[in-house]
């Protein structure tokens, strides 16, 4: 036999060495196989869940919504707005994910300060209206009613509206320095048109979570970090809704989740 030539079993020492070597080989390949299987399972979980891991979310049935009362901190001339969403619906009209100011008016103080919504062709649009009711919107080329979680960020730093989806820039538009209509006192509303209270139009159906608003435009690196969940530029963040304690059927009036309790130095 070939092993007899390589390891002549003339004494117990060689025999013991052979069995030791054989056992080590078996353990090595078994460990490698186990490690490979674990990595494959981990990769499968990553692919199936994406970067979204913030449940519970706000579940929208087409009639419920959430409001945050307007303050001067939320009336913005520069902004970034971000949200996780999921839907499988085919909408007959624009379905608003988050907005301040709403749509349907061309009067100063009534226009959209900022917003993100889904068009009736299930594409994602974001941007603002000026005080003169000029639209500065950017729209994705792809549709997103695939019943998967997606992360949308729209930013405006005074010259360009930029739309990111799942960490990647998908659209941009120069505004020639236009200013958003930030004078209105309409609430920041999730899942319906913010212009009229109670809302009667533009309801979203699906899931929404982790709404964030900043008072400046995020950089490409900052929005990518937000998508990854590694950092969120909290220094310029003026609103964060995580929906931890909000019931799916609740309409209006944001219910705050767990807060940070401070006891001093």
Backbone torsions as a table, in degrees:
resi	resn	phi	psi	omega
1	UNK	NA	151.0	-176.9
2	UNK	-62.3	-35.1	179.3
3	UNK	-67.2	-30.6	177.6
4	UNK	-64.3	-32.9	179.8
5	UNK	-76.5	-38.1	-179.0
6	UNK	-77.9	-46.0	-180.0
7	UNK	-124.3	78.9	179.9
8	UNK	-59.9	121.4	-174.4
9	UNK	-87.0	64.8	-179.4
10	UNK	-87.6	-16.0	177.1
11	UNK	-148.0	167.2	-178.0
12	UNK	-64.2	-24.5	-178.7
13	UNK	-62.6	-48.9	178.6
14	UNK	-64.8	-37.8	-179.9
15	UNK	-63.6	-44.7	178.3
16	UNK	-62.2	-39.6	177.9
17	UNK	-61.7	-41.9	-179.7
18	UNK	-62.5	-46.6	-179.7
19	UNK	-66.3	-34.5	175.9
20	UNK	-63.7	-45.0	178.8
21	UNK	-62.8	-42.9	-179.9
22	UNK	-62.4	-43.0	-179.6
23	UNK	-64.6	-39.5	179.5
24	UNK	-64.3	-41.3	178.9
25	UNK	-62.4	-43.1	-179.7
26	UNK	-63.3	-45.1	179.8
27	UNK	-63.6	-41.2	-179.2
28	UNK	-60.2	-50.0	-178.0
29	UNK	-70.0	-34.1	177.3
30	UNK	-65.0	-43.5	179.3
31	UNK	-64.7	-40.4	179.0
32	UNK	-63.2	-41.9	-179.9
33	UNK	-64.9	-43.6	178.2
34	UNK	-61.6	-45.3	179.9
35	UNK	-60.6	-42.5	179.6
36	UNK	-63.0	-42.5	179.3
37	UNK	-63.0	-41.1	179.1
38	UNK	-64.3	-41.2	179.1
39	UNK	-64.9	-40.4	179.4
40	UNK	-63.2	-41.3	178.7
41	UNK	-65.6	-41.7	179.2
42	UNK	-62.9	-43.1	178.4
43	UNK	-62.3	-40.8	-179.5
44	UNK	-63.3	-40.2	179.0
45	UNK	-65.8	-39.8	179.7
46	UNK	-63.1	-43.8	-178.9
47	UNK	-65.9	-41.1	-174.6
48	UNK	-73.2	-32.0	-174.9
49	UNK	-100.7	-16.0	-176.7
50	UNK	62.2	-151.3	179.9
51	UNK	-91.6	-3.9	-178.2
52	UNK	-79.4	124.4	177.7
53	UNK	-151.7	36.6	-171.5
54	UNK	-107.4	9.1	-176.3
55	UNK	-50.3	148.5	7.0
56	UNK	-80.3	155.1	177.9
57	UNK	-109.8	172.1	173.6
58	UNK	-84.6	120.4	-178.0
59	UNK	-97.8	123.6	-174.2
60	UNK	-110.4	129.5	-177.5
61	UNK	-103.8	0.9	-179.3
62	UNK	103.2	6.7	177.3
63	UNK	-141.9	-19.5	180.0
64	UNK	-96.4	161.9	-174.1
65	UNK	-161.9	176.2	176.6
66	UNK	-136.3	139.8	179.7
67	UNK	-118.0	147.7	165.5
68	UNK	-126.4	122.4	-177.5
69	UNK	-59.4	138.7	-179.0
70	UNK	-66.9	140.7	169.7
71	UNK	-137.0	170.5	178.7
72	UNK	-64.1	-22.5	177.3
73	UNK	-70.4	-22.1	-178.1
74	UNK	-100.8	-4.2	177.1
75	UNK	-94.7	105.0	-162.8
76	UNK	-121.3	137.8	173.0
77	UNK	-94.0	-21.1	170.0
78	UNK	-132.8	147.8	-172.1
79	UNK	-163.1	164.4	162.7
80	UNK	-137.6	137.4	178.1
81	UNK	-128.9	134.2	-178.3
82	UNK	-136.0	150.5	-179.7
83	UNK	-162.9	144.3	166.4
84	UNK	-91.3	139.0	177.6
85	UNK	-145.5	159.2	175.3
86	UNK	-150.2	135.2	177.0
87	UNK	-157.3	154.7	172.2
88	UNK	-123.8	12.3	-174.0
89	UNK	-82.3	152.7	167.7
90	UNK	-105.3	112.4	-171.9
91	UNK	-91.0	140.8	178.8
92	UNK	-80.9	-21.6	177.2
93	UNK	-148.2	179.8	-179.1
94	UNK	-57.6	132.2	178.1
95	UNK	-111.7	113.1	-173.1
96	UNK	-82.2	130.6	177.7
97	UNK	-89.5	-50.2	174.1
98	UNK	-153.8	139.7	179.4
99	UNK	-159.5	154.9	170.6
100	UNK	-128.1	117.9	-178.4
101	UNK	110.9	-39.0	175.0
102	UNK	80.4	-176.2	179.4
103	UNK	-125.8	157.3	176.1
104	UNK	111.4	3.6	177.4
105	UNK	-134.0	150.7	177.8
106	UNK	-119.5	25.1	-177.7
107	UNK	-105.3	143.7	178.7
108	UNK	-57.9	135.7	-176.9
109	UNK	88.1	-10.6	-178.6
110	UNK	-113.6	-4.8	-176.6
111	UNK	-84.6	169.9	-177.4
112	UNK	-75.2	120.1	175.0
113	UNK	-72.3	-44.2	174.1
114	UNK	-165.5	155.9	-179.7
115	UNK	-175.0	163.1	173.6
116	UNK	-135.9	133.8	179.8
117	UNK	-152.1	170.1	177.8
118	UNK	-108.1	132.1	179.8
119	UNK	-76.0	171.6	178.5
120	UNK	-71.3	-8.0	171.5
121	UNK	-101.1	13.2	173.4
122	UNK	66.7	28.8	170.4
123	UNK	-97.1	162.7	-177.9
124	UNK	-100.8	131.9	177.5
125	UNK	-124.7	145.6	175.4
126	UNK	-147.3	159.5	177.6
127	UNK	147.8	-149.5	-175.2
128	UNK	-152.6	169.2	171.1
129	UNK	-115.9	146.0	177.5
130	UNK	-83.9	175.1	178.5
131	UNK	-64.1	-24.3	177.4
132	UNK	-90.0	9.1	176.6
133	UNK	73.8	16.8	173.9
134	UNK	-73.8	138.5	-177.6
135	UNK	-91.8	131.5	174.7
136	UNK	-126.1	80.8	-174.4
137	UNK	-115.9	150.0	171.7
138	UNK	-127.8	144.4	-172.3
139	UNK	-132.2	142.0	177.6
140	UNK	-71.4	157.5	174.6
141	UNK	-88.0	-23.8	-178.5
142	UNK	-94.8	160.4	173.6
143	UNK	-95.8	155.6	-173.3
144	UNK	-136.3	31.6	174.8
145	UNK	-99.7	50.0	-175.5
146	UNK	-99.1	11.6	179.5
147	UNK	61.8	28.6	175.1
148	UNK	-118.1	152.8	177.0
149	UNK	-74.3	133.6	176.6
150	UNK	-132.7	151.2	-179.1
151	UNK	-113.0	123.1	-178.3
152	UNK	-114.6	135.0	173.1
153	UNK	-131.7	128.6	171.7
154	UNK	-118.6	133.1	-176.8
155	UNK	-127.2	152.0	173.8
156	UNK	-148.4	119.7	-179.3
157	UNK	-111.6	14.5	176.9
158	UNK	112.1	-8.8	-179.4
159	UNK	-138.5	-29.7	-174.8
160	UNK	-141.7	130.8	170.9
161	UNK	-87.8	128.9	-178.6
162	UNK	-125.7	135.6	179.0
163	UNK	-114.7	125.2	175.4
164	UNK	-115.6	140.6	173.3
165	UNK	-132.8	125.2	-179.3
166	UNK	54.2	42.0	173.9
167	UNK	84.6	-1.3	-175.2
168	UNK	-119.8	134.8	175.9
169	UNK	-68.8	127.6	-178.0
170	UNK	-117.0	-14.6	-179.6
171	UNK	-165.4	154.7	175.1
172	UNK	-154.3	159.1	-179.3
173	UNK	-153.1	129.6	175.1
174	UNK	-75.5	141.6	-177.6
175	UNK	-113.3	-1.9	-176.0
176	UNK	55.4	33.4	175.4
177	UNK	81.4	17.0	179.2
178	UNK	-62.5	151.8	-179.8
179	UNK	-109.7	136.3	175.1
180	UNK	-63.9	152.3	174.7
181	UNK	-75.7	95.4	-175.0
182	UNK	-105.1	9.4	-174.6
183	UNK	-86.2	-14.0	-175.3
184	UNK	-78.9	155.6	-178.5
185	UNK	-105.1	20.6	177.6
186	UNK	-66.6	150.3	-178.8
187	UNK	-73.1	161.9	162.8
188	UNK	-76.9	118.4	-175.4
189	UNK	-118.9	134.7	176.7
190	UNK	-102.7	124.7	169.8
191	UNK	84.0	12.5	175.2
192	UNK	-164.0	167.6	179.7
193	UNK	-65.0	128.2	-176.4
194	UNK	-82.3	-8.7	-170.7
195	UNK	-72.1	-36.3	-175.8
196	UNK	-119.5	136.8	178.4
197	UNK	-122.3	125.4	-4.9
198	UNK	-70.6	153.3	-177.3
199	UNK	-69.2	150.4	179.3
200	UNK	-125.6	-7.2	-174.0
201	UNK	-140.3	166.5	169.6
202	UNK	62.1	38.2	178.7
203	UNK	-75.1	144.2	176.8
204	UNK	-96.6	144.8	176.8
205	UNK	-120.2	126.0	179.6
206	UNK	141.4	-144.1	179.3
207	UNK	-122.1	142.4	177.4
208	UNK	-135.7	140.9	179.2
209	UNK	-154.8	162.3	172.3
210	UNK	51.3	55.1	174.9
211	UNK	-74.9	127.9	177.8
212	UNK	-132.9	142.8	175.5
213	UNK	-130.1	134.4	175.8
214	UNK	-119.4	155.4	-178.8
215	UNK	-93.3	22.8	177.4
216	UNK	-155.5	168.5	178.4
217	UNK	-83.2	129.7	174.8
218	UNK	-70.7	146.8	172.2
219	UNK	-76.7	168.6	177.6
220	UNK	-59.4	-39.3	179.8
221	UNK	-68.1	-38.8	-179.5
222	UNK	-67.1	-41.4	178.8
223	UNK	-68.8	-33.4	176.8
224	UNK	-65.5	-38.4	177.1
225	UNK	-66.7	-37.3	177.0
226	UNK	-65.0	-41.9	177.7
227	UNK	-62.6	-40.8	179.1
228	UNK	-73.5	-18.1	-178.7
229	UNK	80.1	18.7	-176.3
230	UNK	-92.3	-31.3	175.2
231	UNK	-160.6	157.7	-170.2
232	UNK	-135.1	17.6	178.1
233	UNK	47.8	56.7	-174.8
234	UNK	-67.0	-17.8	-179.9
235	UNK	-62.9	-33.7	-178.6
236	UNK	-107.6	6.9	-179.6
237	UNK	-79.7	128.0	-179.1
238	UNK	-111.7	-8.4	179.1
239	UNK	-156.3	135.7	173.6
240	UNK	-143.1	118.1	176.8
241	UNK	-112.7	115.3	179.2
242	UNK	-106.1	-7.5	174.5
243	UNK	59.0	29.4	-177.7
244	UNK	-61.1	-42.6	-175.5
245	UNK	-113.5	20.4	-177.5
246	UNK	-96.4	128.1	177.0
247	UNK	-76.1	149.1	-173.7
248	UNK	-65.0	-25.1	-177.1
249	UNK	-94.2	0.1	-175.5
250	UNK	-72.8	136.3	178.1
251	UNK	-118.8	131.4	176.6
252	UNK	71.6	163.4	173.5
253	UNK	61.9	94.8	-178.1
254	UNK	-66.2	130.0	176.0
255	UNK	-98.0	120.0	-173.2
256	UNK	-79.2	137.9	177.8
257	UNK	-78.0	-165.7	179.2
258	UNK	-54.8	140.2	-178.4
259	UNK	-113.3	168.2	177.3
260	UNK	-87.2	119.9	179.7
261	UNK	-95.1	125.3	-175.1
262	UNK	-112.9	135.1	-177.6
263	UNK	-113.0	7.5	-179.7
264	UNK	90.4	-172.7	-176.1
265	UNK	-63.4	NA	NA
